[in-house]
Amino acid sequence: MTNVYSLDGLLVFGLLLVCTCAYLRKVPRLKAWLLSEKRGLWGVFYKAAVIGTRLHVAVAVSCVLMAFYVLVVK
């Protein structure tokens, strides 16, 4: 299990947030409901969705590397 208070736990949490928000951006009803605000707390989710869609190759590679690290190395 990954601890959120460690650096690798924080990276896992960030990657999961970016991947989840990018997925929710592809669903039309959820995009209008969750990702319409660009400021405040909901703006963090909007920005994570933008990062996930624009840098999808880098996010996918980092997810695979983090999965390898968590499952094999750690």
Secondary structure, 3 states (H helix, E strand, C coil): CCCCCCHHHHHHHHHHHHHHHHHHHHCHHHHHHHCCCCCHHHHHHHHHHHHHHHCHHHHHHHHHHHHHHHHHHC
